[in-house]
Amino acid sequence: MRSSILLTALLTSIQLSTIQLALASDSSKIMESLQSVVMVRAYNTNGSLGTGSGVVVAKNKVLTNCHIFRSTKQPWISRGEDSFAIASVQADRWHDLCLITTVDLPFKAPPLGKGFDLKRGLEVVAIGHSNGTPAPLISEGNIKSTYSFDEGKIIRSSAIFLMGASGSGIFDLEGNLLGINTFKTPGRPAYYYSLPIEWLANLEKLPIETEFPIDGKAFWEEDDDKKPFFMQMALPEINQDWTKLAEVSQKWIEASPNNSDAWFELGTAQQNLNKMTEAKNAYQQALKFDSKNTDALFRLGSIAISNNDKAGMNEIKIAIALVDKDMAEEFDRMMECGTQC
């Protein structure tokens, strides 16, 4: 196919962006994942051409976001100069996931990862058609946190994606598909969120539809006070509004007393409000409910360093090493440079 030649040229043109990845992983696995990402295109009701992204997850099956289908009656899949008609869709509007069925799609699906096993700090890449670029772009980052929601783990990472990349994939460096890039906080800096791949299993059980557009609000589009707490806390944290963050965190704890993330966010607010005793207690509570919460461990470590608490620093170092040896080395460097880090 002519598009296969075009694709080879496009992939070659972005090889340079994957050189750094090759240092940490087999770059061929990332390139294979890149070839599973497709563009979703459609003429909107106002006549404009809209673009989104999707990921092949099985033969003739593409996973993407439902919200990209709200203003079109006839979307299609494209790769280079080739187009593939959409035969049907299974839509989970609330979770903003749509599974498209197409015909004669010649692209392979990547292996699926496991969102429940993700560690903070894991290196990841977002691959999608940001800004409608014909070749998918790769953005590197790390897992910042994961949030339990509706029997899945919403992923927050530092891998940037922009308009046109809705429905694209977030992958680990082994090429496993971890989730679907979906929404972000307004402005810059921003928090970037991906939906868990585990939601695909329920999506496959939904009724088959053949009519577009696909209407319906997603959970992340709720009014601010109705959004999940992990979203309510994002802007106060980004804007360093520590009083507001403390208020949201307290409400989160009231609603979910055993939530490690809620306690961590409360600790973050109190530490920045210079309420160190309360902050330390909040971080300890975060660890009580998730002993692998390395963010809380590092914050307790920073308090120990500030107080020149040698025993506390050593205790934190051992706890971090039990979770991740690389992070323990990072904490070693943090102890060496003290409060100047």
DRENDO-1510 file (C-alpha; in Angstrom, 1 decimal, always signed):
<recs>
REC; n; res; u; v; w
REC; 1; MET; +0.0; +0.0; +0.0 .
REC; 2; ARG; +1.1; +3.5; -0.7 .
REC; 3; SER; +0.4; +4.5; +2.9 .
REC; 4; SER; +2.8; +1.9; +4.2 .
REC; 5; ILE; +5.6; +3.7; +2.4 .
REC; 6; LEU; +4.4; +7.0; +3.8 .
REC; 7; LEU; +4.2; +5.4; +7.3 .
REC; 8; THR; +7.8; +4.2; +7.0 .
REC; 9; ALA; +8.9; +7.7; +6.1 .
REC; 10; LEU; +6.9; +9.2; +9.0 .
REC; 11; LEU; +8.3; +6.7; +11.5 .
REC; 12; THR; +11.8; +7.4; +10.3 .
REC; 13; SER; +11.2; +11.1; +10.8 .
REC; 14; ILE; +10.5; +10.6; +14.5 .
REC; 15; GLN; +13.2; +8.0; +15.2 .
REC; 16; LEU; +15.3; +10.8; +16.8 .
REC; 17; SER; +12.7; +11.4; +19.4 .
REC; 18; THR; +13.0; +7.8; +20.6 .
REC; 19; ILE; +16.8; +7.7; +21.0 .
REC; 20; GLN; +16.5; +8.5; +24.7 .
REC; 21; LEU; +13.9; +5.8; +25.1 .
REC; 22; ALA; +16.4; +3.3; +23.7 .
REC; 23; LEU; +18.6; +4.0; +26.6 .
REC; 24; ALA; +16.0; +2.6; +29.0 .
REC; 25; SER; +14.2; +0.1; +26.9 .
REC; 26; ASP; +14.0; -1.7; +23.6 .
REC; 27; SER; +13.0; +1.1; +21.2 .
REC; 28; SER; +11.5; -1.4; +18.8 .
REC; 29; LYS; +8.7; -2.1; +21.3 .
REC; 30; ILE; +7.8; +1.6; +21.4 .
REC; 31; MET; +7.8; +1.7; +17.6 .
REC; 32; GLU; +5.5; -1.3; +17.5 .
REC; 33; SER; +3.2; +0.5; +19.9 .
REC; 34; LEU; +3.4; +3.6; +17.8 .
REC; 35; GLN; +2.1; +1.7; +14.8 .
REC; 36; SER; -1.0; +0.7; +16.8 .
REC; 37; VAL; -2.1; +4.4; +17.1 .
REC; 38; VAL; -4.4; +5.6; +14.4 .
REC; 39; MET; -6.1; +8.9; +13.6 .
REC; 40; VAL; -9.9; +9.3; +13.9 .
REC; 41; ARG; -11.3; +11.9; +11.5 .
REC; 42; ALA; -14.7; +13.3; +10.8 .
REC; 43; TYR; -16.5; +16.2; +9.3 .
REC; 44; ASN; -18.3; +18.1; +12.0 .
REC; 45; THR; -21.9; +19.4; +11.6 .
REC; 46; ASN; -20.5; +22.9; +10.9 .
REC; 47; GLY; -18.4; +21.6; +8.0 .
REC; 48; SER; -15.0; +21.7; +9.8 .
REC; 49; LEU; -12.7; +18.7; +9.8 .
REC; 50; GLY; -12.2; +17.3; +13.3 .
REC; 51; THR; -9.4; +14.9; +14.4 .
REC; 52; GLY; -8.8; +12.6; +17.3 .
REC; 53; SER; -6.8; +9.5; +18.0 .
REC; 54; GLY; -7.4; +5.9; +18.7 .
REC; 55; VAL; -5.5; +2.7; +19.6 .
REC; 56; VAL; -6.0; -0.7; +17.9 .
REC; 57; VAL; -6.8; -3.2; +20.7 .
REC; 58; ALA; -7.9; -6.2; +18.6 .
REC; 59; LYS; -8.5; -7.2; +15.0 .
REC; 60; ASN; -10.7; -4.5; +13.4 .
REC; 61; LYS; -11.2; -2.9; +16.9 .
REC; 62; VAL; -10.1; +0.6; +17.9 .
REC; 63; LEU; -10.4; +2.1; +21.3 .
REC; 64; THR; -10.9; +5.9; +21.6 .
REC; 65; ASN; -12.9; +8.6; +23.5 .
REC; 66; CYS; -16.6; +9.0; +22.9 .
REC; 67; HIS; -16.4; +12.8; +23.2 .
REC; 68; ILE; -14.7; +13.1; +19.8 .
REC; 69; PHE; -18.0; +11.9; +18.2 .
REC; 70; ARG; -20.4; +14.5; +19.5 .
REC; 71; SER; -20.5; +16.7; +16.4 .
REC; 72; THR; -20.3; +14.2; +13.6 .
REC; 73; LYS; -22.5; +11.8; +11.7 .
REC; 74; GLN; -19.8; +10.0; +9.7 .
REC; 75; PRO; -16.4; +9.5; +11.3 .
REC; 76; TRP; -13.7; +7.2; +9.9 .
REC; 77; ILE; -10.3; +5.8; +10.7 .
REC; 78; SER; -7.2; +7.0; +8.8 .
REC; 79; ARG; -3.5; +6.1; +8.4 .
REC; 80; GLY; -1.6; +8.1; +5.9 .
REC; 81; GLU; -3.6; +8.2; +2.7 .
REC; 82; ASP; -5.7; +5.1; +3.6 .
REC; 83; SER; -9.2; +5.3; +5.2 .
REC; 84; PHE; -11.2; +2.7; +7.0 .
REC; 85; ALA; -14.9; +2.9; +7.4 .
REC; 86; ILE; -16.5; +2.6; +10.9 .
REC; 87; ALA; -19.1; -0.2; +10.9 .
REC; 88; SER; -20.3; +0.1; +14.5 .
REC; 89; VAL; -19.5; +1.3; +18.0 .
REC; 90; GLN; -19.9; +0.3; +21.6 .
REC; 91; ALA; -20.2; +3.4; +23.8 .
REC; 92; ASP; -19.6; +3.9; +27.5 .
REC; 93; ARG; -20.5; +7.6; +27.6 .
REC; 94; TRP; -20.0; +8.1; +31.3 .
REC; 95; HIS; -16.5; +6.7; +31.2 .
REC; 96; ASP; -15.8; +8.4; +27.8 .
REC; 97; LEU; -14.7; +5.2; +26.1 .
REC; 98; CYS; -15.9; +4.0; +22.7 .
REC; 99; LEU; -14.9; +0.8; +21.0 .
REC; 100; ILE; -15.1; +1.1; +17.2 .
REC; 101; THR; -15.5; -1.8; +14.9 .
REC; 102; THR; -14.0; -1.3; +11.4 .
REC; 103; VAL; -13.3; -3.4; +8.3 .
REC; 104; ASP; -9.9; -4.7; +6.9 .
REC; 105; LEU; -7.8; -2.8; +9.4 .
REC; 106; PRO; -4.3; -4.2; +8.9 .
REC; 107; PHE; -2.7; -3.0; +12.1 .
REC; 108; LYS; -1.7; -5.0; +15.1 .
REC; 109; ALA; -2.8; -4.4; +18.7 .
REC; 110; PRO; -0.2; -3.8; +21.4 .
REC; 111; PRO; -0.1; -6.0; +24.6 .
REC; 112; LEU; -2.3; -4.7; +27.3 .
REC; 113; GLY; -0.8; -3.6; +30.6 .
REC; 114; LYS; -2.2; -3.8; +34.2 .
REC; 115; GLY; -3.2; -0.5; +35.7 .
REC; 116; PHE; -3.5; -1.9; +39.2 .
REC; 117; ASP; +0.3; -2.7; +39.2 .
REC; 118; LEU; +1.5; +0.7; +38.2 .
REC; 119; LYS; +4.1; +2.4; +40.4 .
REC; 120; ARG; +4.7; +6.1; +40.9 .
REC; 121; GLY; +7.6; +7.2; +38.9 .
REC; 122; LEU; +7.3; +4.6; +36.2 .
REC; 123; GLU; +8.5; +5.9; +32.8 .
REC; 124; VAL; +5.8; +6.1; +30.2 .
REC; 125; VAL; +5.1; +7.5; +26.8 .
REC; 126; ALA; +2.0; +9.1; +25.4 .
REC; 127; ILE; +1.6; +8.4; +21.6 .
REC; 128; GLY; -1.1; +10.3; +19.7 .
REC; 129; HIS; -1.9; +12.8; +17.0 .
REC; 130; SER; -1.5; +16.0; +19.1 .
REC; 131; ASN; -2.7; +19.1; +17.1 .
REC; 132; GLY; -3.8; +16.8; +14.3 .
REC; 133; THR; -0.3; +15.9; +13.1 .
REC; 134; PRO; -0.3; +13.2; +10.4 .
REC; 135; ALA; +2.4; +11.3; +12.2 .
REC; 136; PRO; +1.8; +10.3; +15.8 .
REC; 137; LEU; +4.0; +12.1; +18.3 .
REC; 138; ILE; +5.7; +10.7; +21.3 .
REC; 139; SER; +5.8; +12.5; +24.6 .
REC; 140; GLU; +7.8; +11.1; +27.5 .
REC; 141; GLY; +6.9; +11.3; +31.2 .
REC; 142; ASN; +6.4; +9.5; +34.4 .
REC; 143; ILE; +3.4; +8.2; +36.4 .
REC; 144; LYS; +2.7; +10.8; +39.0 .
REC; 145; SER; -0.2; +9.0; +40.7 .
REC; 146; THR; -3.1; +6.6; +40.1 .
REC; 147; TYR; -6.6; +7.1; +41.6 .
REC; 148; SER; -9.1; +4.3; +42.3 .
REC; 149; PHE; -12.4; +5.1; +40.4 .
REC; 150; ASP; -15.2; +2.7; +39.3 .
REC; 151; GLU; -13.1; -0.5; +39.5 .
REC; 152; GLY; -10.1; +1.0; +37.7 .
REC; 153; LYS; -7.1; +3.2; +38.3 .
REC; 154; ILE; -7.2; +6.7; +36.6 .
REC; 155; ILE; -3.6; +7.5; +35.6 .
REC; 156; ARG; -2.1; +10.9; +36.1 .
REC; 157; SER; +1.2; +11.3; +34.3 .
REC; 158; SER; +3.6; +14.0; +33.1 .
REC; 159; ALA; +3.4; +12.8; +29.5 .
REC; 160; ILE; +1.9; +15.7; +27.6 .
REC; 161; PHE; -0.9; +15.3; +25.1 .
REC; 162; LEU; -2.7; +18.1; +23.3 .
REC; 163; MET; -5.9; +18.6; +21.2 .
REC; 164; GLY; -6.2; +15.9; +18.6 .
REC; 165; ALA; -4.6; +13.3; +20.9 .
REC; 166; SER; -7.9; +12.5; +22.7 .
REC; 167; GLY; -8.3; +8.7; +22.5 .
REC; 168; SER; -4.6; +8.1; +22.1 .
REC; 169; GLY; -2.5; +5.7; +24.2 .
REC; 170; ILE; -0.2; +5.8; +27.2 .
REC; 171; PHE; +2.3; +3.0; +27.2 .
REC; 172; ASP; +5.1; +1.7; +29.4 .
REC; 173; LEU; +8.6; +1.3; +27.9 .
REC; 174; GLU; +7.8; -2.4; +27.2 .
REC; 175; GLY; +5.1; -1.2; +24.8 .
REC; 176; ASN; +2.2; -2.3; +27.0 .
REC; 177; LEU; -1.0; -0.2; +26.6 .
REC; 178; LEU; -1.8; +1.2; +30.1 .
REC; 179; GLY; -4.7; +3.5; +29.3 .
REC; 180; ILE; -6.3; +6.1; +27.0 .
REC; 181; ASN; -5.3; +9.7; +27.1 .
REC; 182; THR; -8.5; +11.7; +27.7 .
REC; 183; PHE; -8.5; +15.0; +29.7 .
REC; 184; LYS; -6.2; +17.6; +31.4 .
REC; 185; THR; -6.5; +20.5; +33.7 .
REC; 186; PRO; -6.8; +23.9; +32.0 .
REC; 187; GLY; -3.6; +26.0; +31.2 .
REC; 188; ARG; +0.0; +25.2; +31.9 .
REC; 189; PRO; +1.4; +23.7; +33.9 .
REC; 190; ALA; -1.3; +21.0; +33.7 .
REC; 191; TYR; -2.1; +17.5; +35.0 .
REC; 192; TYR; -2.7; +14.9; +32.3 .
REC; 193; TYR; -5.1; +12.0; +32.9 .
REC; 194; SER; -5.6; +8.7; +31.2 .
REC; 195; LEU; -8.5; +6.2; +31.5 .
REC; 196; PRO; -7.6; +2.7; +32.7 .
REC; 197; ILE; -7.3; -0.1; +30.1 .
REC; 198; GLU; -9.2; -2.3; +32.5 .
REC; 199; TRP; -12.5; -0.6; +31.5 .
REC; 200; LEU; -12.2; -2.2; +28.1 .
REC; 201; ALA; -13.5; -5.5; +29.4 .
REC; 202; ASN; -16.9; -4.0; +30.4 .
REC; 203; LEU; -17.0; -1.9; +27.2 .
REC; 204; GLU; -16.9; -5.0; +25.1 .
REC; 205; LYS; -20.2; -6.2; +26.7 .
REC; 206; LEU; -22.2; -3.1; +25.8 .
REC; 207; PRO; -24.8; -3.0; +23.0 .
REC; 208; ILE; -23.7; -2.4; +19.4 .
REC; 209; GLU; -24.7; +1.0; +17.9 .
REC; 210; THR; -24.5; +2.3; +14.4 .
REC; 211; GLU; -25.7; +5.8; +14.7 .
REC; 212; PHE; -23.6; +9.0; +15.2 .
REC; 213; PRO; -23.2; +11.4; +16.9 .
REC; 214; ILE; -22.5; +9.9; +20.3 .
REC; 215; ASP; -24.0; +12.2; +23.0 .
REC; 216; GLY; -23.7; +12.1; +26.8 .
REC; 217; LYS; -21.6; +13.7; +29.5 .
REC; 218; ALA; -18.5; +12.1; +30.9 .
REC; 219; PHE; -17.6; +12.0; +34.6 .
REC; 220; TRP; -14.7; +14.4; +34.1 .
REC; 221; GLU; -17.1; +17.0; +32.7 .
REC; 222; GLU; -19.2; +17.3; +35.8 .
REC; 223; ASP; -19.5; +20.6; +37.7 .
REC; 224; ASP; -16.5; +21.3; +39.8 .
REC; 225; ASP; -18.1; +20.3; +43.1 .
REC; 226; LYS; -19.4; +17.0; +41.6 .
REC; 227; LYS; -16.1; +16.0; +40.1 .
REC; 228; PRO; -14.1; +13.1; +41.7 .
REC; 229; PHE; -12.0; +14.5; +44.6 .
REC; 230; PHE; -8.7; +13.7; +42.7 .
REC; 231; MET; -9.9; +16.2; +40.2 .
REC; 232; GLN; -11.1; +18.8; +42.7 .
REC; 233; MET; -7.7; +19.0; +44.3 .
REC; 234; ALA; -5.8; +19.5; +41.1 .
REC; 235; LEU; -6.2; +23.2; +40.5 .
REC; 236; PRO; -5.7; +24.3; +44.1 .
REC; 237; GLU; -2.4; +22.3; +44.1 .
REC; 238; ILE; -1.3; +23.7; +40.7 .
REC; 239; ASN; -2.2; +27.2; +41.9 .
REC; 240; GLN; -0.6; +26.7; +45.3 .
REC; 241; ASP; -3.8; +27.6; +47.0 .
REC; 242; TRP; -2.9; +25.5; +50.1 .
REC; 243; THR; -6.0; +26.6; +52.2 .
REC; 244; LYS; -8.3; +25.4; +49.4 .
REC; 245; LEU; -6.3; +22.2; +49.0 .
REC; 246; ALA; -6.7; +21.5; +52.7 .
REC; 247; GLU; -10.4; +22.1; +52.5 .
REC; 248; VAL; -10.8; +19.7; +49.5 .
REC; 249; SER; -8.6; +17.1; +51.1 .
REC; 250; GLN; -10.6; +17.2; +54.4 .
REC; 251; LYS; -13.8; +16.6; +52.4 .
REC; 252; TRP; -12.1; +13.8; +50.5 .
REC; 253; ILE; -11.1; +12.1; +53.8 .
REC; 254; GLU; -14.6; +12.5; +55.2 .
REC; 255; ALA; -15.9; +10.7; +52.1 .
REC; 256; SER; -13.1; +8.1; +52.0 .
REC; 257; PRO; -11.3; +7.9; +55.3 .
REC; 258; ASN; -8.9; +5.1; +54.2 .
REC; 259; ASN; -7.8; +6.8; +51.0 .
REC; 260; SER; -4.0; +7.2; +51.0 .
REC; 261; ASP; -4.1; +9.9; +48.3 .
REC; 262; ALA; -6.5; +12.0; +50.3 .
REC; 263; TRP; -4.3; +12.0; +53.3 .
REC; 264; PHE; -1.2; +12.7; +51.2 .
REC; 265; GLU; -2.9; +15.8; +49.7 .
REC; 266; LEU; -3.9; +17.0; +53.2 .
REC; 267; GLY; -0.2; +16.6; +54.2 .
REC; 268; THR; +0.9; +18.6; +51.2 .
REC; 269; ALA; -1.4; +21.4; +52.1 .
REC; 270; GLN; -0.4; +21.4; +55.8 .
REC; 271; GLN; +3.3; +21.2; +55.1 .
REC; 272; ASN; +3.0; +24.3; +52.8 .
REC; 273; LEU; +0.9; +26.1; +55.5 .
REC; 274; ASN; +3.9; +25.4; +57.8 .
REC; 275; LYS; +1.8; +23.1; +60.0 .
REC; 276; MET; +4.6; +20.5; +60.2 .
REC; 277; THR; +3.2; +18.3; +63.0 .
REC; 278; GLU; -0.2; +18.0; +61.2 .
REC; 279; ALA; +1.6; +17.3; +57.9 .
REC; 280; LYS; +3.7; +14.5; +59.4 .
REC; 281; ASN; +0.6; +12.9; +60.9 .
REC; 282; ALA; -1.2; +13.1; +57.5 .
REC; 283; TYR; +1.7; +11.5; +55.6 .
REC; 284; GLN; +1.8; +8.7; +58.2 .
REC; 285; GLN; -1.9; +8.2; +57.7 .
REC; 286; ALA; -1.3; +8.0; +53.9 .
REC; 287; LEU; +1.3; +5.3; +54.5 .
REC; 288; LYS; -1.0; +3.4; +56.9 .
REC; 289; PHE; -3.4; +2.9; +54.0 .
REC; 290; ASP; -0.8; +2.4; +51.3 .
REC; 291; SER; +2.7; +1.4; +52.5 .
REC; 292; LYS; +4.0; +1.9; +48.9 .
REC; 293; ASN; +3.0; +5.6; +48.7 .
REC; 294; THR; +6.5; +6.8; +47.9 .
REC; 295; ASP; +5.4; +10.4; +47.7 .
REC; 296; ALA; +4.4; +10.3; +51.3 .
REC; 297; LEU; +7.7; +8.5; +52.2 .
REC; 298; PHE; +9.7; +11.2; +50.4 .
REC; 299; ARG; +7.7; +14.0; +52.2 .
REC; 300; LEU; +8.4; +12.4; +55.6 .
REC; 301; GLY; +12.0; +12.1; +54.6 .
REC; 302; SER; +12.2; +15.8; +53.7 .
REC; 303; ILE; +10.8; +16.6; +57.2 .
REC; 304; ALA; +13.4; +14.3; +58.8 .
REC; 305; ILE; +16.1; +16.0; +56.8 .
REC; 306; SER; +14.9; +19.4; +57.9 .
REC; 307; ASN; +15.0; +18.3; +61.5 .
REC; 308; ASN; +18.4; +16.6; +61.0 .
REC; 309; ASP; +16.7; +13.4; +62.3 .
REC; 310; LYS; +19.3; +10.7; +61.4 .
REC; 311; ALA; +17.2; +7.8; +62.7 .
REC; 312; GLY; +14.1; +9.1; +60.8 .
REC; 313; MET; +16.1; +9.5; +57.6 .
REC; 314; ASN; +17.4; +5.9; +57.8 .
REC; 315; GLU; +14.0; +4.5; +58.6 .
REC; 316; ILE; +12.5; +6.3; +55.5 .
REC; 317; LYS; +15.4; +5.1; +53.3 .
REC; 318; ILE; +14.8; +1.5; +54.3 .
REC; 319; ALA; +11.0; +1.9; +53.7 .
REC; 320; ILE; +11.6; +3.3; +50.2 .
REC; 321; ALA; +14.2; +0.6; +49.3 .
REC; 322; LEU; +11.5; -2.0; +50.1 .
REC; 323; VAL; +9.3; -0.4; +47.4 .
REC; 324; ASP; +11.9; +0.7; +44.8 .
REC; 325; LYS; +15.7; +0.5; +44.9 .
REC; 326; ASP; +16.1; +3.3; +42.3 .
REC; 327; MET; +14.0; +5.6; +44.4 .
REC; 328; ALA; +16.1; +4.7; +47.5 .
REC; 329; GLU; +19.1; +5.9; +45.6 .
REC; 330; GLU; +17.3; +9.1; +44.7 .
REC; 331; PHE; +16.5; +9.6; +48.5 .
REC; 332; ASP; +20.2; +9.0; +49.2 .
REC; 333; ARG; +21.1; +11.9; +46.9 .
REC; 334; MET; +18.4; +14.0; +48.6 .
REC; 335; MET; +19.9; +13.3; +52.0 .
REC; 336; GLU; +23.4; +14.3; +50.7 .
REC; 337; CYS; +22.3; +17.7; +49.5 .
REC; 338; GLY; +19.9; +18.3; +52.5 .
REC; 339; THR; +17.3; +21.0; +52.3 .
REC; 340; GLN; +19.0; +22.6; +49.3 .
REC; 341; CYS; +17.5; +19.9; +46.9 .
</recs>
